[in-house]
Amino acid sequence: MIKDLPEKLKMLRLKYNLSQREVADRIHVSASIISGYETGERTPSTENILALSHLYHCTTDYLLGNNIQTTGIILDAAGLTDKQIHALQTLIESMRT
């Protein structure tokens, strides 16, 4: 079992005001599987970790416990060109310094 994953998944589901059934439908599994993830009886596959990170707008690192991110913004760069993405990265980095 991945440390704190069940608690994170439940907290994120509640944050987005979703039922276990709604989460299950969105990542194409059964509600009992989502329940198992939230109780720690089951561990999500890599594919489902990715799907959950997209659904909850968080990183897979956060779900897997590789960082202590509790809040943050994930920018969806879908549809942007490489040049536009690079411009955003440059802007963000200049704001940090």
Secondary structure by P-SEA (a helix, b strand, c coil): cccaaaaaaaaaaaaacccaaaaaaaacccaaaaaaaaaccccccaaaaaaaaaaaccccccccccccccbbbbbbcccccaaaaaaaaaaaaaaac
